[in-house]
Amino acid sequence: MEGVGETVTRWEALGRVADPRDNSGKRYPLQGILGIVVAAIIGGRESVAGISRWGRKLKRRQLRELGIERKRGPCQATYHNVLKEISEAQLEGQLGRWVRGLVGDRPIGHVAMDGKSLRGSHSGEYPAVHLLALYCAAAQGVLGQMRMEPGTNEITAAKALLKGVPLSETIVTGDAIFTQKEIWQDIVDRGGDYFFTVKDNQKDLREAIETSFAPAVFPSGGTVEGARS
């Protein structure tokens, strides 16, 4: 994704995802299946069963527009098998290229970096699914997203995600976990800037910032509010 964004439609982006299925017995094109998944989720469906029911209501004309030459949309098992087998990283990457293309030749401007646990993904002994994402304000979409494996570090994931984003004339914002020299130095070296939170666990840095923005005191006893020059 580095450099000027390639302008592609969402449909074209879905068509670039590699199909992991064997050709034998394949009834529905991958691009059409993913097209239904995206449309159903935008329409408020939150489960594989809900996506399947939504897709089953599509008319033959609508299915043809998705490249599906059958009377009905895929069954629930088809969605389950496809979503289980496709590469998450590849799908995220292609959709990220589509979002980047929405910005065009302009600098991205602002990227918000944040990690969230998916609601309802925790089940018994299985931990919740945690995702780290880069949100582009100009395109109102996610440039990149990475699933965090249990025990992995958000700092390492942040460095990997930022490598795929052009940062020239871009401000990256994030919470305190990203206030690390190795992250902000990479941003600055690539022509961007950053705005991160600083908490008490970085005592020296916090005190340095407070000192810099404290009122300047002069021998006469007067003060000037704001940062010292």
N, C-alpha and C positions, 0 to 999 in steps of 0.2 A: 504493500500500500504506500510505500515511500514515494514521494514525488507528487506530480500533478495527478489528480484523481481521474480514472478512466470512467467516462460516462456510459453506464449500462443501466438497463431497466431492471426492475426487480425480477421480472420473468426471465430475462437473459441470465441474471445471476444464478437463479435456481437451476437453469439448464447447464451450468458449468460444474455442478456437483457430480462427482463420479458415482456411478451406479454400482454398488457392491454385489448385486444379485446375479445369479447365474441366468443366462439367456433362456434356458429351457423353462417353460412354464410361466414366463413373465407375461402378465396380462395387461398391466398398466405402466405407462412410461413414468420414470421417476420425476421428471419435471412436472407432470400433471398432478402426481400425488402430493408433491411439496407445494404446488400452487394451491391445492385444496386446503392443505394444512395451514398455510399462511392466511388464506382468506377466512377460514373458519375461526382461527384465533383472533383475527381482527374483529370478527363478528361476535366475539365474546365466549367462544367455546374454550374450555380449560382442560379437557380430558380427551384421551384417544377415542373413547366411546362417543363423546359429544362431537368430535371432529367427524367421525364416521357417520353419525346421524345427519349432520349438516351436509356432508358430501352426497349422501344417498338421496337428498331432496333436489339435487341439481338436475335440470332438464338435459336432454340429449344435446341440444344446441350448445348449452353451456359447457358440457363435457367435451364437445368437439373443440371448442375454443381453448381448452386445456390440453389438447392433443390426445384425448381419450375417445376411442371409437367403440364404445360399449354402451349398453342401455342404462346401466347404473354405475354409480361410483364405487370405489373399492370398499371391501368389508373392513371391519375393525381389525381383524388379524393382519391384513395387508399393511395398514398403517403401523401397527405394533412392530412387525418384522422389519419394515423399512427404517423406521426411526431408531430401532435398536442397532441396525447394521451400518448406517451411513456414518461418515466421519463428521463428528461435531465440529472439529477445528476447521475442516474444509467448508462446511456450511456457514459457519460464523465468518470465515474469511471472505467468502463470496458476497454475503450480505453486507459485510463491512465495506467492500469495494463499491457496492451499489450506493451506500450512504455517503461515502467519500465523494462519489461522482456528483451527488446532489449539490455539493459546494462549488464544483467546477474548478476554475483556475485560481479562485480567491484563496487566501490563507484560511485555515480552519477557524482561527480566531479564539475559540475557547473550547477546551476539552475538560470535562469533569470526570475524575477517576474515583470509583467507589466500589466497595465490595458488599454484597448482600447474600443472605441465605434465603433460598426459595421457600416460601410459605407452604407448609404441608408436606415438605420433602423428607422430613425426619420420620423414620418408621422403625420402631423397636430398637434393635441393636445397630441399625444403619443410621449414620449421622446425616444431618441435613445437607443438601447440595448447596455449596457456596460458590458464587460467581463473582469475578472481578470484571468490571466493564468500563469502557471509555465512551462517554456520551458526548456527542457533538451538538452544541447548542444551535449552530447555524443550520444544520441539516435536520435537527430534531430527531436524531436517530443514533444508534450505537455503532461506533466505528469498529470496535473489537470487543470480544468477550472471551473469558477463559474460565473453565471450570477448575476449581481448586480442590485438589485431592486432600484428604484428611492429613494434617500435620505439615502441609506445605506452607510456605511463607508468601504473604501478599507482596512483599517487597520484590522478591524474585519474579513473581508473575507480572508485577507492574513494569519492571524493566523489559520483560519480553513483549508485553503489549505495546509499549511506547515505541519499540523498534519499528513497528509497522506503520507508524503515523508520522507524516511530515509535520515538523514542529516549528518551522520558520514563521515568525510573527504570530505565534500561538501562545496563549496562557493556559497552563495546566493547573487545575485546582484539585485539592484532595484533603483528606483528614490527616490527623497527626501521625498515623502509621507510615505515611509516605514522606515524612520530613526526615529524609536520609540524604547524606551528601552524594552518594553514588547515583541517586535518582535525579536530584536537582542539577547536578553537574552535567549529566547527560543531556538534560533539557536545554540548559544554557549553551552547551557546546554545539547544539544543533539549531541554534538561532531562536529558541523560545524563551519563555519566562514561566514563573511558577508562583503559586499562592497557596501555601500549606499552613495547617494549624500547628501551633507549638504548645505543648502541655508541660506540666511540672516534672515529668520524667526526663525532660531534657533541660535540667536546671540552668546550666551555664548559658545555653542558647536563649532561654527565656529571659534570664537576667540581662543579657546583652541587648536584647530587643527592648526591654523595658527602659534600660539606661539610655538607649539611642533616642527613644521617643519621650523621655522625661523632659519637663521644662528646664531650659538652660538657666543656670544661676550665675549672675554677674557680681563682681566685687561690690558694686553699689547696692546690692540687695534686690535689684529688680529681676524679673524672670520673663522669659519668652516661651510661650507654648509651642510645641511641635518638635520635630526632629532637629538634632544638632547638626550643623554643617561640618 
